[in-house]
Amino acid sequence: MRITADMSLYPLTDDYKPTIIAFIKELQSVEGLEVVVNQLSTQLRGEFELVTGAVQQCLRRSMEVCDKQVLVVKYLSADLDIASPPELD
């Protein structure tokens, strides 16, 4: 089953940008995972096991570097086209 995820990472530190960038770059290195980054969040698309496994693995590594952070994730059981914005009618 293919799913779509929308997530935002909030490191609870003054120097938060390196943690966010490292987290996104690690997600982008996962083969078969589609990753789209915008100003507010990061979207992922792929097979259920790939998406959820990548989030778990990348979050664990991120928490080993920056132990105080919040990750907000929304999972959708649909394969949305995240590469282009939706058309509003």
C-alpha angles and dihedrals in degrees: 000000000000118000140181125223132193118197146169126197120210114189108198095225137093092243096055103143099077091053093051093045093049091049092051094045091052090051090049090055093061108106114234094017117117110215125187120182126197137165095277108032149345123254125207130193132185145085114338095246093046095050097043093041093050092049091049095046096045093045092051091053091046092051090052088061100034110023098188112066142117125223118195112196131179116193121201121194091222136086101239123186099245096172094076132038119253121260112244114214 
